[in-house]
Amino acid sequence: FARHFASRYAVTPQVWLTQVRMALAARLLANGDMAVGRVAEACGYQTQAAFTRAFKSCYAVTPGQFRLREEAA
């Protein structure tokens, strides 16, 4: 499955899932007052720490910094 998926979409299923989760997280952080831990939970992460690492890897800022930047914009 993973090979077939990657050949059709140029990313692995895991990368695609992470991209979808991070897009959802960015929307939740920008549009609401949901706590970061709740956003992590809503995006399928078991811990806030794992979510924060993944988010920072994707957006180069922490979820809190992202929210502040979006509020300022």
C-alpha positions in Angstrom: 0.0 0.0 0.0 2.7 2.5 1.0 4.7 1.9 -2.2 1.6 2.3 -4.4 0.5 5.5 -2.4 4.0 7.0 -2.7 4.2 6.3 -6.5 0.9 8.1 -7.1 1.2 11.0 -4.7 5.0 11.5 -4.3 4.8 11.2 -0.5 4.4 8.3 1.9 1.1 7.8 3.7 2.8 8.9 7.0 4.0 12.2 5.5 0.6 12.8 4.0 -1.1 12.2 7.3 1.3 14.5 9.1 0.6 17.2 6.5 -3.1 16.8 7.0 -2.8 16.9 10.8 -0.6 20.0 10.7 -3.0 21.8 8.4 -5.8 21.0 10.8 -3.7 22.2 13.8 -2.8 25.5 12.1 -6.5 26.1 11.4 -7.5 25.3 15.0 -4.7 27.5 16.5 -5.5 30.4 14.2 -9.3 30.3 14.5 -10.0 29.5 18.1 -9.1 29.7 21.7 -8.6 26.0 22.1 -5.7 25.1 24.3 -2.6 23.6 22.6 -3.1 20.3 24.4 -6.7 20.1 23.1 -5.5 20.9 19.6 -2.9 18.1 19.9 -5.6 15.7 21.0 -7.9 16.8 18.1 -5.1 16.2 15.6 -4.5 12.7 16.9 -1.4 13.2 19.1 -1.2 11.4 22.4 1.0 14.0 24.0 1.4 17.7 23.7 5.2 17.3 23.6 5.0 15.0 20.5 2.5 17.4 18.8 4.8 20.4 19.6 7.8 18.7 18.1 5.9 17.8 14.9 4.4 21.2 14.6 7.7 22.9 15.1 9.3 20.6 12.5 6.6 21.6 10.0 6.2 25.3 10.7 9.5 26.2 12.3 7.8 27.7 15.3 6.0 26.3 18.3 2.2 26.1 18.3 2.1 29.0 20.8 4.3 31.2 18.7 2.2 30.3 15.6 -0.9 31.4 17.4 0.6 34.7 18.5 1.8 35.4 15.0 -1.6 34.7 13.5 -3.3 36.9 16.1 -1.0 39.7 15.2 -1.7 39.4 11.5 
